[in-house]
């Protein structure tokens, strides 16, 4: 099925050349998804819908507006191609960048290559596909934070799922897998908390729905982060060893580097000096220092400074979530995170942090979507839950414990 990006395996029944039914392909369930959605099940309407377009349409009313009838008329394919080609010739002669190309699921098929090649040959940089206008901000946030995109909550081991508006009961990316996996996880006792403005199907089926003002999720997350830090409920070892939290930041907000600019500097608690992070160096996670009249602080300290005004009461004022609820949620996260705990996977000790923070369009498909979702990733980083059992697994590292710890 190519109705959406999941490409679920399907079995179709055809009788006398007529498509009769569409069902999931049970033989491929483990490789695709364990079911198909109503859109996929009704896919035959793509073939037999009596109102489907069979010929190109041309607008004959030049006046545009919400109350205007476009007055579409059918034209031949020859007229359609010649009309488009003549327009493209004029645009290319004037400025190829005036052409904006937008396409849909071709992004996931070989057709995407032809679309991009056409745009490149024409000379336009303005090539837009469905991801660009869907969850692109989430991908950008991922790539800025950890270098790539694509993650899933480890629902086989998660005990607390914080879902910021990802509605996998209806149509979110990986929706069939998450729908199935979350149901199994709920059966074994996982608690699902949905944070979003509307009482969606997802929120209605959750253990707890926390309504939040649209676009203000980030304020709630910052308040949670401050409570976790102040309560000592963060994974400092993970932050020091696997993030740039101990890197020194100058007063102008830049990472302090060695003289050759090849390595960032940290404050070594052993030698009491600025050093690149190497064997034998034990970086400080927190702190501010002044050397030769210049002030330095760790990246973690700089981040914590941004949280100072974001109290539970402030979150209530801005995000509309009661201060008591903010405190209760932070305490629940701290309990489930099990900071310091490990689990044996294929004979190896790996971090066990069964709290997963998740979103799709919920936090990203709005103004400042990149930074909104970065706040969610940072919340997971504070817990040490990235690539930990039960947390946020990057780029599908299932059954690969070697991915869960640095070499």
KOLKOLKE-809806 format. One record per residue (C-alpha): x, y, z; residue in one letter; residue number from 0. Coordinates in steps of 0.5 Angstrom, whole numbers. Layout:
BEGIN
+-------+-------+-------+-------+-------+
|    c1 |    c2 |    c3 | votor | vexro |
+-------+-------+-------+-------+-------+
|     X |     Y |     Z |     A |   NUM |
...
+-------+-------+-------+-------+-------+
//
This chain:
BEGIN
+-------+-------+-------+-------+-------+
|    c1 |    c2 |    c3 | votor | vexro |
+-------+-------+-------+-------+-------+
|     0 |     0 |     0 |     X |     0 |
|     3 |     7 |    -2 |     X |     1 |
|    -3 |    11 |     1 |     X |     2 |
|     2 |    14 |     6 |     X |     3 |
|     9 |    13 |     8 |     X |     4 |
|     9 |     6 |    12 |     X |     5 |
|     8 |     2 |     6 |     X |     6 |
|     4 |    -4 |     9 |     X |     7 |
|     4 |   -10 |     6 |     X |     8 |
|    -3 |   -12 |     3 |     X |     9 |
|    -6 |   -18 |     0 |     X |    10 |
|   -12 |   -16 |    -5 |     X |    11 |
|   -17 |   -20 |    -8 |     X |    12 |
|   -19 |   -20 |   -15 |     X |    13 |
|   -25 |   -23 |   -18 |     X |    14 |
|   -26 |   -23 |   -26 |     X |    15 |
|   -21 |   -17 |   -26 |     X |    16 |
|   -24 |   -13 |   -21 |     X |    17 |
|   -21 |   -11 |   -14 |     X |    18 |
|   -26 |   -14 |    -9 |     X |    19 |
|   -22 |   -13 |    -2 |     X |    20 |
|   -16 |   -11 |     1 |     X |    21 |
|   -13 |   -14 |     8 |     X |    22 |
|    -6 |   -14 |    11 |     X |    23 |
|    -1 |   -19 |     9 |     X |    24 |
|     0 |   -23 |    15 |     X |    25 |
|     6 |   -26 |    12 |     X |    26 |
|    10 |   -19 |    12 |     X |    27 |
|     7 |   -17 |    19 |     X |    28 |
|    14 |   -17 |    22 |     X |    29 |
|    17 |   -13 |    17 |     X |    30 |
|    12 |    -8 |    15 |     X |    31 |
|     6 |    -7 |    20 |     X |    32 |
|     1 |   -11 |    24 |     X |    33 |
|    -5 |    -8 |    21 |     X |    34 |
|    -7 |    -3 |    16 |     X |    35 |
|   -11 |     3 |    17 |     X |    36 |
|   -18 |     5 |    14 |     X |    37 |
|   -15 |     9 |     9 |     X |    38 |
|   -11 |     3 |     6 |     X |    39 |
|   -17 |    -2 |     7 |     X |    40 |
|   -21 |     3 |     3 |     X |    41 |
|   -15 |     4 |    -3 |     X |    42 |
|   -20 |     1 |    -8 |     X |    43 |
|   -23 |     8 |    -8 |     X |    44 |
|   -17 |    10 |   -12 |     X |    45 |
|   -19 |     6 |   -18 |     X |    46 |
|   -26 |     6 |   -18 |     X |    47 |
|   -28 |    13 |   -15 |     X |    48 |
|   -33 |    15 |   -20 |     X |    49 |
|   -31 |    22 |   -18 |     X |    50 |
|   -24 |    21 |   -20 |     X |    51 |
|   -20 |    25 |   -25 |     X |    52 |
|   -19 |    22 |   -32 |     X |    53 |
|   -17 |    28 |   -36 |     X |    54 |
|   -13 |    34 |   -34 |     X |    55 |
|   -17 |    40 |   -32 |     X |    56 |
|   -16 |    48 |   -34 |     X |    57 |
|   -18 |    54 |   -30 |     X |    58 |
|   -22 |    59 |   -34 |     X |    59 |
|   -24 |    64 |   -29 |     X |    60 |
|   -18 |    68 |   -28 |     X |    61 |
|   -21 |    72 |   -22 |     X |    62 |
|   -19 |    68 |   -15 |     X |    63 |
|   -22 |    68 |    -9 |     X |    64 |
|   -26 |    64 |    -3 |     X |    65 |
|   -32 |    66 |    -7 |     X |    66 |
|   -30 |    65 |   -14 |     X |    67 |
|   -32 |    59 |   -18 |     X |    68 |
|   -25 |    56 |   -22 |     X |    69 |
|   -30 |    54 |   -28 |     X |    70 |
|   -25 |    48 |   -29 |     X |    71 |
|   -26 |    45 |   -36 |     X |    72 |
|   -23 |    38 |   -39 |     X |    73 |
|   -17 |    39 |   -44 |     X |    74 |
|   -13 |    34 |   -48 |     X |    75 |
|    -7 |    31 |   -45 |     X |    76 |
|    -3 |    35 |   -51 |     X |    77 |
|    -6 |    42 |   -49 |     X |    78 |
|    -4 |    40 |   -42 |     X |    79 |
|     3 |    39 |   -44 |     X |    80 |
|     4 |    44 |   -49 |     X |    81 |
|     1 |    49 |   -44 |     X |    82 |
|     6 |    47 |   -38 |     X |    83 |
|    12 |    47 |   -43 |     X |    84 |
|    11 |    54 |   -46 |     X |    85 |
|    10 |    57 |   -39 |     X |    86 |
|    17 |    53 |   -36 |     X |    87 |
|    20 |    56 |   -42 |     X |    88 |
|    18 |    63 |   -40 |     X |    89 |
|    20 |    62 |   -33 |     X |    90 |
|    27 |    59 |   -35 |     X |    91 |
|    29 |    64 |   -39 |     X |    92 |
|    27 |    69 |   -34 |     X |    93 |
|    29 |    66 |   -27 |     X |    94 |
|    29 |    59 |   -26 |     X |    95 |
|    29 |    60 |   -19 |     X |    96 |
|    21 |    62 |   -20 |     X |    97 |
|    19 |    55 |   -21 |     X |    98 |
|    17 |    51 |   -15 |     X |    99 |
|    16 |    44 |   -15 |     X |   100 |
|    12 |    40 |   -10 |     X |   101 |
|    11 |    33 |   -10 |     X |   102 |
|     8 |    28 |    -5 |     X |   103 |
|    10 |    20 |    -4 |     X |   104 |
|    15 |    20 |    -9 |     X |   105 |
|    20 |    22 |    -4 |     X |   106 |
|    20 |    15 |    -2 |     X |   107 |
|    20 |    12 |    -9 |     X |   108 |
|    25 |    12 |   -15 |     X |   109 |
|    20 |    17 |   -18 |     X |   110 |
|    23 |    22 |   -13 |     X |   111 |
|    30 |    21 |   -16 |     X |   112 |
|    27 |    23 |   -23 |     X |   113 |
|    23 |    29 |   -20 |     X |   114 |
|    30 |    32 |   -17 |     X |   115 |
|    34 |    31 |   -23 |     X |   116 |
|    28 |    35 |   -27 |     X |   117 |
|    29 |    41 |   -22 |     X |   118 |
|    37 |    41 |   -22 |     X |   119 |
|    37 |    40 |   -30 |     X |   120 |
|    32 |    46 |   -30 |     X |   121 |
|    36 |    50 |   -25 |     X |   122 |
|    31 |    51 |   -19 |     X |   123 |
|    33 |    50 |   -12 |     X |   124 |
|    26 |    50 |   -10 |     X |   125 |
|    24 |    43 |    -9 |     X |   126 |
|    19 |    41 |    -4 |     X |   127 |
|    17 |    34 |    -2 |     X |   128 |
|    12 |    32 |     3 |     X |   129 |
|    17 |    32 |     9 |     X |   130 |
|    19 |    39 |     8 |     X |   131 |
|    12 |    41 |    10 |     X |   132 |
|    10 |    36 |    15 |     X |   133 |
|    15 |    34 |    20 |     X |   134 |
|    21 |    37 |    17 |     X |   135 |
|    23 |    41 |    24 |     X |   136 |
|    23 |    35 |    28 |     X |   137 |
|    28 |    32 |    23 |     X |   138 |
|    32 |    38 |    23 |     X |   139 |
|    32 |    38 |    31 |     X |   140 |
|    35 |    31 |    31 |     X |   141 |
|    40 |    33 |    26 |     X |   142 |
|    42 |    39 |    30 |     X |   143 |
|    42 |    35 |    36 |     X |   144 |
|    45 |    28 |    35 |     X |   145 |
|    47 |    28 |    27 |     X |   146 |
|    42 |    24 |    24 |     X |   147 |
|    34 |    23 |    24 |     X |   148 |
|    30 |    17 |    26 |     X |   149 |
|    28 |    15 |    33 |     X |   150 |
|    23 |    10 |    36 |     X |   151 |
|    21 |     9 |    43 |     X |   152 |
|    23 |     3 |    46 |     X |   153 |
|    16 |     1 |    48 |     X |   154 |
|    18 |    -7 |    49 |     X |   155 |
|    22 |    -4 |    55 |     X |   156 |
|    19 |     3 |    57 |     X |   157 |
|    15 |     4 |    63 |     X |   158 |
|    13 |    11 |    62 |     X |   159 |
|    11 |    14 |    55 |     X |   160 |
|    11 |    22 |    55 |     X |   161 |
|     7 |    23 |    48 |     X |   162 |
|     7 |    31 |    46 |     X |   163 |
|     2 |    30 |    40 |     X |   164 |
|     4 |    24 |    36 |     X |   165 |
|    -3 |    21 |    34 |     X |   166 |
|    -1 |    14 |    32 |     X |   167 |
|    -8 |    12 |    33 |     X |   168 |
|   -10 |    16 |    27 |     X |   169 |
|    -4 |    17 |    23 |     X |   170 |
|     3 |    19 |    25 |     X |   171 |
|     9 |    16 |    22 |     X |   172 |
|    10 |     9 |    24 |     X |   173 |
|     3 |     9 |    26 |     X |   174 |
|     1 |     2 |    25 |     X |   175 |
|     7 |    -1 |    29 |     X |   176 |
|     7 |     4 |    35 |     X |   177 |
|    -1 |     3 |    35 |     X |   178 |
|     1 |    -4 |    36 |     X |   179 |
|     7 |    -4 |    40 |     X |   180 |
|     4 |     1 |    45 |     X |   181 |
|    -2 |    -3 |    46 |     X |   182 |
|     2 |    -9 |    48 |     X |   183 |
|     6 |    -4 |    52 |     X |   184 |
|     0 |    -2 |    56 |     X |   185 |
|    -2 |    -9 |    57 |     X |   186 |
|     4 |   -10 |    61 |     X |   187 |
|     3 |    -4 |    65 |     X |   188 |
|     7 |     2 |    61 |     X |   189 |
|     4 |     8 |    63 |     X |   190 |
|     2 |    13 |    57 |     X |   191 |
|     1 |    21 |    58 |     X |   192 |
|    -1 |    25 |    53 |     X |   193 |
|     1 |    32 |    53 |     X |   194 |
|    -3 |    36 |    47 |     X |   195 |
|    -9 |    41 |    47 |     X |   196 |
|   -14 |    37 |    44 |     X |   197 |
|   -18 |    31 |    47 |     X |   198 |
|   -16 |    27 |    41 |     X |   199 |
|   -17 |    19 |    40 |     X |   200 |
|   -10 |    19 |    43 |     X |   201 |
|   -11 |    23 |    49 |     X |   202 |
|   -18 |    19 |    50 |     X |   203 |
|   -14 |    13 |    51 |     X |   204 |
|    -8 |    15 |    55 |     X |   205 |
|    -7 |    14 |    62 |     X |   206 |
|    -7 |    21 |    63 |     X |   207 |
|    -9 |    27 |    58 |     X |   208 |
|    -5 |    34 |    60 |     X |   209 |
|    -8 |    39 |    56 |     X |   210 |
|    -3 |    45 |    54 |     X |   211 |
|    -4 |    51 |    50 |     X |   212 |
|    -2 |    51 |    43 |     X |   213 |
|     5 |    52 |    42 |     X |   214 |
|     7 |    52 |    49 |     X |   215 |
|     9 |    45 |    50 |     X |   216 |
|    17 |    48 |    51 |     X |   217 |
|    15 |    52 |    57 |     X |   218 |
|    12 |    45 |    60 |     X |   219 |
|    18 |    41 |    58 |     X |   220 |
|    23 |    47 |    61 |     X |   221 |
|    19 |    47 |    68 |     X |   222 |
|    20 |    39 |    68 |     X |   223 |
|    28 |    40 |    66 |     X |   224 |
|    29 |    45 |    72 |     X |   225 |
|    25 |    41 |    77 |     X |   226 |
|    29 |    34 |    75 |     X |   227 |
|    36 |    38 |    75 |     X |   228 |
|    34 |    42 |    82 |     X |   229 |
|    32 |    35 |    85 |     X |   230 |
|    38 |    31 |    83 |     X |   231 |
|    34 |    27 |    78 |     X |   232 |
|    39 |    27 |    72 |     X |   233 |
|    44 |    22 |    69 |     X |   234 |
|    50 |    27 |    70 |     X |   235 |
|    55 |    21 |    68 |     X |   236 |
|    51 |    20 |    61 |     X |   237 |
|    51 |    28 |    60 |     X |   238 |
|    59 |    28 |    62 |     X |   239 |
|    61 |    23 |    57 |     X |   240 |
|    56 |    23 |    52 |     X |   241 |
|    54 |    30 |    50 |     X |   242 |
|    57 |    37 |    50 |     X |   243 |
|    54 |    39 |    57 |     X |   244 |
|    61 |    40 |    60 |     X |   245 |
|    64 |    44 |    54 |     X |   246 |
|    66 |    51 |    56 |     X |   247 |
|    62 |    57 |    53 |     X |   248 |
|    65 |    64 |    53 |     X |   249 |
|    61 |    70 |    54 |     X |   250 |
|    59 |    71 |    47 |     X |   251 |
|    56 |    64 |    47 |     X |   252 |
|    61 |    60 |    43 |     X |   253 |
|    64 |    54 |    45 |     X |   254 |
|    71 |    55 |    48 |     X |   255 |
|    77 |    51 |    43 |     X |   256 |
|    84 |    49 |    44 |     X |   257 |
|    89 |    54 |    40 |     X |   258 |
|    89 |    50 |    34 |     X |   259 |
|    81 |    50 |    34 |     X |   260 |
|    81 |    42 |    33 |     X |   261 |
|    78 |    41 |    40 |     X |   262 |
|    73 |    44 |    45 |     X |   263 |
|    75 |    45 |    52 |     X |   264 |
|    73 |    43 |    59 |     X |   265 |
|    74 |    44 |    66 |     X |   266 |
|    78 |    39 |    69 |     X |   267 |
|    77 |    37 |    76 |     X |   268 |
|    83 |    34 |    77 |     X |   269 |
|    88 |    39 |    75 |     X |   270 |
|    84 |    45 |    76 |     X |   271 |
|    85 |    47 |    69 |     X |   272 |
|    82 |    48 |    62 |     X |   273 |
|    83 |    42 |    58 |     X |   274 |
|    81 |    38 |    52 |     X |   275 |
|    77 |    32 |    54 |     X |   276 |
|    82 |    26 |    54 |     X |   277 |
|    84 |    20 |    58 |     X |   278 |
|    85 |    22 |    65 |     X |   279 |
|    81 |    28 |    65 |     X |   280 |
|    75 |    29 |    69 |     X |   281 |
|    70 |    34 |    67 |     X |   282 |
|    66 |    39 |    71 |     X |   283 |
|    59 |    39 |    69 |     X |   284 |
|    57 |    45 |    73 |     X |   285 |
|    61 |    51 |    74 |     X |   286 |
|    63 |    58 |    72 |     X |   287 |
|    70 |    61 |    72 |     X |   288 |
|    74 |    67 |    70 |     X |   289 |
|    81 |    67 |    67 |     X |   290 |
|    84 |    73 |    65 |     X |   291 |
|    78 |    77 |    65 |     X |   292 |
|    74 |    73 |    61 |     X |   293 |
|    68 |    69 |    64 |     X |   294 |
|    67 |    61 |    62 |     X |   295 |
|    61 |    57 |    64 |     X |   296 |
|    60 |    50 |    62 |     X |   297 |
|    54 |    49 |    57 |     X |   298 |
|    50 |    45 |    62 |     X |   299 |
|    51 |    51 |    66 |     X |   300 |
|    49 |    56 |    60 |     X |   301 |
|    43 |    52 |    59 |     X |   302 |
|    41 |    51 |    66 |     X |   303 |
|    41 |    59 |    66 |     X |   304 |
|    35 |    59 |    61 |     X |   305 |
|    31 |    55 |    66 |     X |   306 |
|    32 |    60 |    72 |     X |   307 |
|    25 |    63 |    71 |     X |   308 |
|    21 |    57 |    69 |     X |   309 |
|    18 |    55 |    75 |     X |   310 |
|    12 |    51 |    75 |     X |   311 |
|     8 |    57 |    77 |     X |   312 |
|    11 |    60 |    71 |     X |   313 |
|     9 |    54 |    67 |     X |   314 |
|     2 |    54 |    69 |     X |   315 |
|     1 |    62 |    67 |     X |   316 |
|     4 |    61 |    60 |     X |   317 |
|     2 |    54 |    58 |     X |   318 |
|    -4 |    53 |    62 |     X |   319 |
|    -2 |    47 |    66 |     X |   320 |
|    -3 |    47 |    73 |     X |   321 |
|     3 |    48 |    77 |     X |   322 |
|     1 |    42 |    82 |     X |   323 |
|     1 |    38 |    75 |     X |   324 |
|     8 |    40 |    73 |     X |   325 |
|    11 |    38 |    80 |     X |   326 |
|     7 |    31 |    80 |     X |   327 |
|     9 |    30 |    73 |     X |   328 |
|    17 |    31 |    74 |     X |   329 |
|    16 |    27 |    80 |     X |   330 |
|    13 |    21 |    76 |     X |   331 |
|    19 |    22 |    71 |     X |   332 |
|    24 |    22 |    76 |     X |   333 |
|    21 |    15 |    79 |     X |   334 |
|    21 |    12 |    72 |     X |   335 |
|    28 |    14 |    70 |     X |   336 |
|    31 |    10 |    75 |     X |   337 |
|    38 |    14 |    74 |     X |   338 |
|    44 |     9 |    75 |     X |   339 |
|    40 |     3 |    73 |     X |   340 |
|    43 |    -2 |    68 |     X |   341 |
|    40 |    -8 |    65 |     X |   342 |
|    43 |   -14 |    62 |     X |   343 |
|    43 |   -14 |    54 |     X |   344 |
|    46 |   -20 |    51 |     X |   345 |
|    51 |   -21 |    57 |     X |   346 |
|    53 |   -13 |    57 |     X |   347 |
|    51 |    -8 |    62 |     X |   348 |
|    47 |    -2 |    58 |     X |   349 |
|    43 |     4 |    61 |     X |   350 |
|    36 |     2 |    63 |     X |   351 |
|    32 |     9 |    63 |     X |   352 |
|    25 |     7 |    61 |     X |   353 |
|    22 |    14 |    60 |     X |   354 |
|    21 |    15 |    53 |     X |   355 |
|    19 |    22 |    50 |     X |   356 |
|    16 |    22 |    44 |     X |   357 |
|    13 |    27 |    38 |     X |   358 |
|    11 |    28 |    31 |     X |   359 |
|     8 |    34 |    28 |     X |   360 |
|     5 |    35 |    35 |     X |   361 |
|    11 |    40 |    37 |     X |   362 |
|    15 |    41 |    30 |     X |   363 |
|     9 |    43 |    26 |     X |   364 |
|     9 |    50 |    28 |     X |   365 |
|    13 |    56 |    29 |     X |   366 |
|    20 |    55 |    32 |     X |   367 |
|    18 |    47 |    31 |     X |   368 |
|    26 |    46 |    31 |     X |   369 |
|    27 |    49 |    38 |     X |   370 |
|    21 |    46 |    41 |     X |   371 |
|    23 |    39 |    39 |     X |   372 |
|    30 |    40 |    41 |     X |   373 |
|    27 |    42 |    48 |     X |   374 |
|    24 |    35 |    48 |     X |   375 |
|    31 |    31 |    46 |     X |   376 |
|    34 |    35 |    52 |     X |   377 |
|    29 |    32 |    57 |     X |   378 |
|    31 |    25 |    54 |     X |   379 |
|    38 |    27 |    55 |     X |   380 |
|    38 |    30 |    62 |     X |   381 |
|    35 |    23 |    64 |     X |   382 |
|    41 |    19 |    60 |     X |   383 |
|    35 |    16 |    56 |     X |   384 |
|    38 |    16 |    49 |     X |   385 |
|    40 |    10 |    46 |     X |   386 |
|    38 |     7 |    53 |     X |   387 |
|    33 |     1 |    54 |     X |   388 |
|    26 |     3 |    55 |     X |   389 |
|    28 |    10 |    52 |     X |   390 |
|    29 |    14 |    46 |     X |   391 |
|    33 |     9 |    41 |     X |   392 |
|    36 |    13 |    35 |     X |   393 |
|    35 |    10 |    28 |     X |   394 |
|    32 |     3 |    30 |     X |   395 |
|    38 |     0 |    34 |     X |   396 |
|    34 |    -6 |    36 |     X |   397 |
|    38 |   -12 |    38 |     X |   398 |
|    44 |    -8 |    37 |     X |   399 |
|    47 |    -7 |    45 |     X |   400 |
|    54 |    -5 |    42 |     X |   401 |
|    50 |     2 |    39 |     X |   402 |
|    48 |     3 |    46 |     X |   403 |
|    54 |     5 |    49 |     X |   404 |
|    60 |     9 |    46 |     X |   405 |
|    66 |     5 |    44 |     X |   406 |
+-------+-------+-------+-------+-------+
//
